[in-house]
Amino acid sequence: MATWNSRGLRGSTLEELINRSNEQYREKGLALIQKVPTPITPVRIAKDTRQITLAYFEQKSTVDYIGAVQGIPVCFDAKECKETVFPLANVHEHQVRFMREFEQQEGISFLLIYFSGRNEFYYLPFRDLWWFWERAQNGGRKSFLYEELNPSYFLTNHGGILVPYLDGIQKDLQDRD
């Protein structure tokens, strides 16, 4: 069973940026996306601060975010990567399976990757994630390189949206036609 401890704050800045972007999209009536809570069972709580210092995950989570964009079901997971090599070990098999099933139900699944060393956001369409995943499962690289990514899916900040992932969704939809 997986446990949680002080490493649990990794990616919290990315999460806050996405949460704020979700609020902006909701306020503009463009999308309704919510963070999926991961249920935990606290084991140890610091007496002085009342903060959880050790906990067990009750179940495997699916993805970080789920919702709808203009009537289209959307789910995605957010990942942070300091280097230009993204290890597929950062994505769990149950997440890939959920995203694949979501796509089969005509939803849109993707990874939102923040390359923190470059201060760049990338929208990885599920079909590309699946290609990298299958390559790894068939004995290939267990990661993908920054250079392997489609440059047109890097997200450019505009209009005050901190993480403009709707641009990636629009490109993804255009590429599906």
Disulfide bonds with the S-S distance in Angstrom:
none
